[in-house]
Structure formats: structure tokens, C-alpha cells
């Protein structure tokens, strides 16, 4: 019986982490035009790390630029929309989150556009190790998990 090829429906990126979970890169810092102090360099090994940017309490839209050493590019721009009226009512709970497309091995700084700086807010950045292996997915299945008696 010959084998029939199955086309991949997606891919799963796998990493064996040296340190489990997210690690801090930038502690809670007021939004400024250029933030370079207080950055802990990513520790994602040879591949690099994905960055998760979390913005609290902002009042206007703008952009956040990540500058550093990354793959496939060393600069990345995240567009931050203006907050909704509901988000303005509870700035401690409402956040804008962005996951970087690039894998960074070093960070030079974060740059925020004028509307974000004027509108205020607090920026937090975390990192997790980037994947090293891409495994093709041929099926997306999930079985119901029930305890066995």
C-alpha cells in the first residue's frame, strides 16, 4: 500500500526553554519618547526572544518602535490604537498588548510617538524564548478530556 502525502495545515513552533515562562525585560516604566534605561537584555539563547509589550493607562493612539538586534529585522513598529471609552473608564485594567514578530537577541531602546508620550501611560515589556523547531501540523484535533473511573 503506497503512502499518500498529506498537506500541512499549519505549523507548530517548539522551543526547549532554559527558563520557564515569561521573563521581565522592562519593569513598569512611564511612557517616554525614548526608553533605554532599565532594559534587561533578552536571554533567548542562540535564537532570540519574542517580546510582549503591555501598555497601561494610555489616552491617545500612536506607535511604539522596538530597536535592537533581531531576526528577520532589527526594528519593529507596533501601532497603538486610541483607547475605547470603556478602556478610559478603568485604565488600571485596560491594556494594549503586542507580541513582536521578530526574535531579538539584544534591545537598544523603545521609542514612543508624541501622542503616546503626551497621553501618558505605563509600559511593561516581557520576553519568552523563540522556537527552534517548526513541526508541520496535518490535523487539528482535540479529544474530550474526562476523568476515568
MDAnalysis code that builds the backbone (N, CA, C; Angstrom):
import MDAnalysis as mda
import numpy as np

u = mda.Universe.empty(447, n_residues=149, atom_resindex=np.repeat(np.arange(149), 3), trajectory=True)
u.add_TopologyAttr("name", ["N", "CA", "C"] * 149)
u.add_TopologyAttr("resid", np.arange(1, 150))
u.add_TopologyAttr("resname", ["UNK", "UNK", "UNK", "UNK", "UNK", "UNK", "UNK", "UNK", "UNK", "UNK", "UNK", "UNK", "UNK", "UNK", "UNK", "UNK", "UNK", "UNK", "UNK", "UNK", "UNK", "UNK", "UNK", "UNK", "UNK", "UNK", "UNK", "UNK", "UNK", "UNK", "UNK", "UNK", "UNK", "UNK", "UNK", "UNK", "UNK", "UNK", "UNK", "UNK", "UNK", "UNK", "UNK", "UNK", "UNK", "UNK", "UNK", "UNK", "UNK", "UNK", "UNK", "UNK", "UNK", "UNK", "UNK", "UNK", "UNK", "UNK", "UNK", "UNK", "UNK", "UNK", "UNK", "UNK", "UNK", "UNK", "UNK", "UNK", "UNK", "UNK", "UNK", "UNK", "UNK", "UNK", "UNK", "UNK", "UNK", "UNK", "UNK", "UNK", "UNK", "UNK", "UNK", "UNK", "UNK", "UNK", "UNK", "UNK", "UNK", "UNK", "UNK", "UNK", "UNK", "UNK", "UNK", "UNK", "UNK", "UNK", "UNK", "UNK", "UNK", "UNK", "UNK", "UNK", "UNK", "UNK", "UNK", "UNK", "UNK", "UNK", "UNK", "UNK", "UNK", "UNK", "UNK", "UNK", "UNK", "UNK", "UNK", "UNK", "UNK", "UNK", "UNK", "UNK", "UNK", "UNK", "UNK", "UNK", "UNK", "UNK", "UNK", "UNK", "UNK", "UNK", "UNK", "UNK", "UNK", "UNK", "UNK", "UNK", "UNK", "UNK", "UNK", "UNK", "UNK", "UNK", "UNK", "UNK", "UNK"])
u.atoms.positions = np.array([
    [0.849, -1.170, 0.000],
    [0.000, 0.000, 0.000],
    [0.899, 1.238, 0.000],
    [0.771, 2.085, -1.010],
    [1.650, 3.265, -1.079],
    [1.233, 4.327, -0.060],
    [2.203, 5.098, 0.340],
    [1.930, 6.212, 1.247],
    [1.402, 7.392, 0.442],
    [0.389, 8.033, 0.954],
    [-0.145, 9.222, 0.279],
    [0.258, 10.446, 1.081],
    [0.794, 11.461, 0.403],
    [1.210, 12.660, 1.133],
    [0.013, 13.430, 1.670],
    [0.192, 14.007, 2.821],
    [-0.842, 14.846, 3.437],
    [-0.295, 16.258, 3.530],
    [-1.041, 17.203, 3.048],
    [-0.555, 18.581, 3.106],
    [-0.651, 19.117, 4.535],
    [0.317, 19.920, 4.894],
    [0.329, 20.518, 6.224],
    [-0.738, 21.602, 6.297],
    [-1.442, 21.652, 7.412],
    [-2.491, 22.649, 7.625],
    [-1.992, 23.831, 8.430],
    [-0.789, 23.732, 8.912],
    [-0.204, 24.789, 9.724],
    [1.133, 24.323, 10.238],
    [1.668, 25.037, 11.206],
    [2.922, 24.622, 11.802],
    [2.941, 24.992, 13.275],
    [3.681, 24.222, 14.024],
    [3.856, 24.472, 15.444],
    [5.324, 24.754, 15.679],
    [5.611, 25.845, 16.350],
    [6.980, 26.249, 16.623],
    [7.310, 25.827, 18.047],
    [8.354, 25.018, 18.220],
    [8.675, 24.445, 19.524],
    [10.034, 24.939, 20.007],
    [10.121, 25.230, 21.296],
    [11.383, 25.616, 21.923],
    [11.526, 24.855, 23.227],
    [12.742, 24.454, 23.514],
    [13.047, 23.884, 24.823],
    [13.626, 25.037, 25.628],
    [12.844, 25.541, 26.588],
    [13.220, 26.754, 27.301],
    [14.248, 26.485, 28.383],
    [15.229, 27.368, 28.441],
    [16.204, 27.306, 29.524],
    [15.560, 27.794, 30.820],
    [14.712, 28.815, 30.700],
    [13.972, 29.361, 31.833],
    [12.501, 29.311, 31.481],
    [11.705, 28.726, 32.315],
    [10.297, 28.523, 32.018],
    [9.508, 29.827, 32.100],
    [8.640, 30.037, 31.113],
    [7.713, 31.159, 31.145],
    [8.315, 32.489, 30.739],
    [7.514, 33.551, 30.922],
    [7.945, 34.894, 30.554],
    [8.923, 35.465, 31.574],
    [9.875, 36.232, 31.062],
    [10.861, 36.896, 31.909],
    [10.767, 38.401, 31.674],
    [11.003, 39.229, 32.695],
    [10.903, 40.681, 32.507],
    [12.063, 41.238, 31.679],
    [11.759, 42.169, 30.780],
    [12.767, 42.905, 30.019],
    [12.772, 44.354, 30.484],
    [11.572, 44.911, 30.716],
    [11.443, 46.291, 31.187],
    [10.341, 46.324, 32.231],
    [10.711, 46.714, 33.455],
    [9.719, 46.846, 34.521],
    [8.805, 48.028, 34.200],
    [7.706, 48.156, 34.929],
    [6.742, 49.234, 34.692],
    [7.454, 50.586, 34.653],
    [7.357, 51.244, 33.482],
    [8.069, 52.496, 33.230],
    [7.111, 53.492, 32.587],
    [7.098, 54.746, 33.049],
    [6.254, 55.747, 32.382],
    [6.660, 55.906, 30.914],
    [5.673, 56.097, 30.047],
    [5.938, 56.254, 28.617],
    [6.777, 57.511, 28.394],
    [7.840, 57.371, 27.600],
    [8.717, 58.489, 27.244],
    [9.073, 58.365, 25.767],
    [9.634, 59.424, 25.189],
    [9.982, 59.408, 23.769],
    [10.978, 58.287, 23.460],
    [11.999, 58.127, 24.296],
    [12.980, 57.045, 24.134],
    [13.229, 56.426, 25.496],
    [13.070, 55.114, 25.563],
    [13.313, 54.388, 26.806],
    [14.486, 53.448, 26.557],
    [15.603, 53.723, 27.225],
    [16.769, 52.852, 27.071],
    [17.318, 52.401, 28.421],
    [16.968, 53.105, 29.491],
    [17.436, 52.731, 30.820],
    [16.532, 51.653, 31.405],
    [17.111, 50.754, 32.163],
    [16.331, 49.735, 32.855],
    [15.979, 48.519, 32.012],
    [16.575, 48.391, 30.824],
    [16.277, 47.244, 29.958],
    [17.172, 46.075, 30.335],
    [16.557, 44.925, 30.600],
    [17.288, 43.684, 30.801],
    [17.340, 42.978, 29.451],
    [18.511, 42.639, 28.987],
    [18.648, 42.040, 27.660],
    [17.983, 40.665, 27.601],
    [17.362, 40.342, 26.463],
    [16.705, 39.034, 26.309],
    [17.698, 37.885, 26.493],
    [17.205, 36.799, 27.031],
    [18.057, 35.630, 27.273],
    [17.502, 34.413, 26.538],
    [17.191, 34.585, 25.258],
    [16.570, 33.517, 24.474],
    [17.542, 32.587, 23.800],
    [18.801, 32.577, 24.220],
    [19.764, 31.677, 23.606],
    [20.134, 32.123, 22.199],
    [20.517, 31.169, 21.367],
    [21.007, 31.483, 20.027],
    [19.912, 31.991, 19.102],
    [18.665, 31.650, 19.383],
    [17.557, 32.022, 18.509],
    [17.062, 33.426, 18.815],
    [17.019, 33.797, 20.064],
    [16.471, 35.085, 20.466],
    [15.137, 34.911, 21.168],
    [14.516, 36.026, 21.466],
    [13.264, 36.009, 22.228],
    [12.212, 36.874, 21.554],
    [10.965, 36.462, 21.700],
    [9.838, 37.295, 21.290],
    [9.526, 38.223, 22.465],
    [9.152, 39.446, 22.137],
    [8.833, 40.424, 23.172],
    [7.332, 40.632, 23.239],
    [6.822, 40.770, 24.446],
    [5.411, 41.111, 24.646],
    [5.366, 42.478, 25.296],
    [4.803, 43.436, 24.565],
    [4.679, 44.808, 25.056],
    [3.287, 44.973, 25.658],
    [3.242, 45.520, 26.867],
    [1.971, 45.752, 27.557],
    [1.920, 47.232, 27.937],
    [0.867, 47.915, 27.486],
    [0.697, 49.346, 27.747],
    [-0.551, 49.536, 28.604],
    [-0.389, 50.229, 29.740],
    [-1.495, 50.523, 30.659],
    [-1.766, 52.020, 30.666],
    [-3.016, 52.410, 30.842],
    [-3.376, 53.795, 31.133],
    [-3.023, 54.809, 30.059],
    [-3.019, 54.432, 28.803],
    [-2.731, 55.391, 27.731],
    [-4.021, 56.089, 27.329],
    [-3.909, 57.310, 26.786],
    [-5.108, 58.084, 26.450],
    [-5.181, 58.487, 24.987],
    [-4.155, 58.173, 24.190],
    [-4.158, 58.522, 22.765],
    [-3.426, 57.441, 21.975],
    [-3.753, 57.310, 20.704],
    [-3.082, 56.345, 19.841],
    [-1.710, 56.835, 19.430],
    [-0.903, 55.924, 18.895],
    [0.442, 56.283, 18.448],
    [1.198, 55.037, 18.038],
    [2.509, 55.098, 18.107],
    [3.337, 53.941, 17.756],
    [4.408, 53.702, 18.808],
    [4.795, 52.439, 18.936],
    [5.931, 52.041, 19.764],
    [6.893, 51.320, 18.828],
    [8.136, 51.768, 18.804],
    [9.160, 51.163, 17.952],
    [10.150, 50.412, 18.814],
    [10.432, 49.159, 18.424],
    [11.441, 48.336, 19.102],
    [12.710, 48.414, 18.259],
    [13.816, 48.819, 18.862],
    [15.108, 48.862, 18.182],
    [16.070, 47.910, 18.869],
    [16.749, 47.102, 18.093],
    [17.698, 46.163, 18.665],
    [18.294, 45.274, 17.594],
    [18.755, 44.102, 18.019],
    [19.299, 43.105, 17.100],
    [18.292, 41.980, 17.029],
    [17.691, 41.790, 15.858],
    [16.641, 40.789, 15.736],
    [16.625, 40.110, 14.391],
    [15.858, 39.040, 14.326],
    [15.646, 38.287, 13.083],
    [14.165, 38.218, 12.806],
    [13.681, 38.455, 11.637],
    [14.407, 38.786, 10.418],
    [14.776, 40.263, 10.311],
    [14.302, 41.112, 11.201],
    [14.627, 42.545, 11.134],
    [15.009, 43.042, 12.525],
    [15.700, 44.172, 12.564],
    [16.161, 44.711, 13.843],
    [15.284, 45.833, 14.372],
    [14.301, 46.259, 13.592],
    [13.377, 47.318, 14.011],
    [11.958, 46.854, 13.730],
    [11.080, 47.148, 14.648],
    [9.675, 46.742, 14.501],
    [8.799, 47.849, 15.076],
    [7.698, 48.140, 14.391],
    [6.799, 49.207, 14.824],
    [5.433, 48.615, 15.173],
    [4.955, 48.907, 16.371],
    [3.624, 48.481, 16.812],
    [2.719, 49.710, 16.808],
    [1.591, 49.613, 16.120],
    [0.627, 50.715, 16.081],
    [-0.372, 50.546, 17.216],
    [-0.445, 51.540, 18.069],
    [-1.328, 51.509, 19.239],
    [-2.574, 52.321, 18.923],
    [-3.758, 51.704, 18.939],
    [-4.977, 52.473, 18.688],
    [-5.351, 53.325, 19.906],
    [-6.150, 54.338, 19.668],
    [-6.663, 55.135, 20.784],
    [-7.552, 54.237, 21.643],
    [-7.551, 54.418, 22.952],
    [-8.377, 53.576, 23.804],
    [-9.869, 53.849, 23.599],
    [-10.663, 52.824, 23.827],
    [-12.121, 52.969, 23.735],
    [-12.639, 53.677, 24.986],
    [-13.866, 54.190, 24.967],
    [-14.423, 54.832, 26.171],
    [-14.429, 53.884, 27.379],
    [-14.659, 52.593, 27.143],
    [-14.659, 51.633, 28.254],
    [-13.262, 51.493, 28.849],
    [-12.230, 51.506, 27.992],
    [-10.865, 51.396, 28.492],
    [-10.461, 52.636, 29.273],
    [-10.975, 53.793, 28.883],
    [-10.661, 55.028, 29.605],
    [-11.294, 55.044, 30.993],
    [-12.382, 54.289, 31.189],
    [-13.046, 54.243, 32.492],
    [-12.242, 53.460, 33.514],
    [-11.456, 52.475, 33.064],
    [-10.686, 51.664, 34.002],
    [-9.260, 51.466, 33.476],
    [-8.429, 52.506, 33.559],
    [-7.085, 52.418, 32.995],
    [-6.191, 51.377, 33.671],
    [-6.492, 51.021, 34.927],
    [-5.673, 50.011, 35.600],
    [-5.938, 48.619, 35.038],
    [-7.135, 48.398, 34.496],
    [-7.499, 47.078, 33.978],
    [-7.328, 46.974, 32.473],
    [-7.546, 48.067, 31.754],
    [-7.483, 48.047, 30.299],
    [-6.029, 48.117, 29.842],
    [-5.668, 47.245, 28.910],
    [-4.307, 47.229, 28.404],
    [-4.308, 47.089, 26.889],
    [-3.197, 47.484, 26.279],
    [-2.910, 47.184, 24.884],
    [-1.716, 46.246, 24.913],
    [-1.830, 45.108, 24.237],
    [-0.735, 44.142, 24.221],
    [-0.311, 43.858, 22.793],
    [1.000, 43.687, 22.599],
    [1.562, 43.425, 21.277],
    [2.674, 42.394, 21.415],
    [2.657, 41.389, 20.575],
    [3.702, 40.353, 20.539],
    [4.575, 40.611, 19.321],
    [5.887, 40.684, 19.522],
    [6.788, 41.003, 18.410],
    [6.826, 39.877, 17.379],
    [6.998, 40.278, 16.129],
    [7.154, 39.313, 15.043],
    [8.604, 38.844, 14.961],
    [9.531, 39.717, 15.342],
    [10.960, 39.400, 15.283],
    [11.405, 38.687, 16.548],
    [12.514, 37.961, 16.433],
    [13.178, 37.354, 17.583],
    [14.389, 38.223, 17.909],
    [14.459, 38.750, 19.117],
    [15.521, 39.682, 19.487],
    [16.561, 39.024, 20.385],
    [17.849, 39.308, 20.067],
    [18.948, 38.859, 20.918],
    [19.495, 40.018, 21.752],
    [19.199, 41.249, 21.332],
    [19.609, 42.444, 22.085],
    [18.616, 43.568, 21.805],
    [18.383, 44.400, 22.820],
    [17.474, 45.536, 22.695],
    [18.275, 46.817, 22.927],
    [18.143, 47.767, 21.999],
    [18.800, 49.073, 22.146],
    [17.891, 50.027, 22.910],
    [16.628, 50.172, 22.433],
    [15.683, 51.052, 23.105],
    [14.273, 50.829, 22.571],
    [13.330, 51.480, 23.224],
    [11.937, 51.534, 22.786],
    [11.626, 53.008, 22.548],
    [11.029, 53.325, 21.398],
    [10.675, 54.705, 21.094],
    [9.160, 54.821, 20.987],
    [8.611, 55.832, 21.627],
    [7.163, 56.060, 21.612],
    [6.882, 57.378, 20.900],
    [5.829, 57.395, 20.078],
    [5.483, 58.595, 19.329],
    [4.918, 59.674, 20.263],
    [4.903, 60.925, 19.768],
    [4.479, 62.083, 20.569],
    [3.092, 61.930, 21.202],
    [2.057, 61.435, 20.467],
    [0.748, 61.307, 21.116],
    [0.763, 60.367, 22.327],
    [1.547, 59.291, 22.261],
    [1.633, 58.385, 23.417],
    [2.336, 59.048, 24.584],
    [3.396, 59.784, 24.291],
    [4.139, 60.462, 25.363],
    [3.258, 61.509, 26.028],
    [2.536, 62.299, 25.224],
    [1.650, 63.335, 25.757],
    [0.501, 62.719, 26.547],
    [-0.032, 61.608, 26.047],
    [-1.163, 60.956, 26.696],
    [-0.816, 60.164, 27.928],
    [0.461, 59.939, 28.169],
    [0.881, 59.209, 29.359],
    [0.679, 57.713, 29.227],
    [0.813, 57.037, 30.323],
    [0.671, 55.598, 30.346],
    [1.909, 54.951, 30.935],
    [1.828, 53.646, 31.094],
    [2.924, 52.857, 31.666],
    [3.218, 51.703, 30.721],
    [4.500, 51.483, 30.450],
    [4.936, 50.439, 29.532],
    [5.640, 49.334, 30.307],
    [5.285, 48.075, 29.999],
    [5.937, 46.892, 30.564],
    [6.311, 46.000, 29.385],
    [7.513, 45.408, 29.414],
    [7.932, 44.504, 28.344],
    [8.434, 43.208, 28.963],
    [7.953, 42.080, 28.407],
    [8.370, 40.746, 28.860],
    [8.872, 39.964, 27.654],
    [9.613, 38.892, 27.893],
    [10.146, 38.086, 26.803],
    [9.960, 36.601, 27.085],
    [9.830, 35.836, 25.994],
    [9.865, 34.379, 26.097],
    [10.718, 33.854, 24.950],
    [11.389, 32.762, 25.193],
    [12.332, 32.220, 24.222],
    [11.641, 31.853, 22.918],
    [12.276, 32.201, 21.811],
    [11.741, 31.878, 20.488],
    [11.913, 30.404, 20.164],
    [11.050, 29.892, 19.319],
    [11.100, 28.484, 18.942],
    [12.263, 28.162, 18.025],
    [12.756, 26.922, 18.124],
    [13.860, 26.471, 17.274],
    [13.404, 25.487, 16.210],
    [12.285, 24.807, 16.435],
    [11.858, 23.751, 15.531],
    [10.448, 24.025, 15.022],
    [10.253, 23.938, 13.711],
    [8.921, 24.036, 13.112],
    [8.463, 22.632, 12.749],
    [7.334, 22.231, 13.293],
    [6.783, 20.909, 13.012],
    [5.480, 21.096, 12.252],
    [5.337, 20.448, 11.077],
    [4.086, 20.620, 10.322],
    [2.912, 19.965, 11.031],
    [1.765, 20.632, 10.988],
    [0.523, 20.087, 11.545],
    [-0.295, 19.528, 10.390],
    [-0.688, 18.274, 10.496],
    [-1.518, 17.680, 9.444],
    [-2.969, 17.597, 9.849],
    [-3.244, 17.761, 11.128],
    [-4.629, 17.737, 11.598],
    [-4.732, 18.524, 12.892],
    [-5.848, 19.171, 13.075],
    [-6.119, 19.862, 14.322],
    [-7.233, 19.091, 15.013],
    [-6.872, 18.311, 16.012],
    [-7.851, 17.501, 16.706],
    [-7.768, 17.727, 18.198],
    [-8.884, 17.570, 18.832],
    [-8.928, 17.669, 20.268],
    [-9.933, 16.648, 20.784],
    [-9.504, 15.866, 21.727],
    [-10.416, 14.887, 22.305],
    [-10.970, 15.415, 23.608],
    [-12.163, 15.000, 23.930],
    [-12.768, 15.420, 25.180],
    [-12.033, 14.754, 26.320],
    [-11.678, 15.565, 27.303],
    [-10.917, 15.034, 28.425],
    [-11.868, 14.841, 29.608],
    [-12.095, 13.609, 29.922],
    [-12.955, 13.276, 31.053],
    [-12.183, 12.342, 31.972],
    [-12.372, 12.491, 33.262],
    [-11.657, 11.602, 34.179],
    [-12.132, 10.158, 34.019],
    [-11.180, 9.257, 34.105],
    [-11.536, 7.837, 34.043],
    [-11.779, 7.343, 35.459],
    [-12.761, 6.493, 35.573],
    [-13.105, 5.979, 36.909],
    [-12.576, 4.593, 37.108],
])
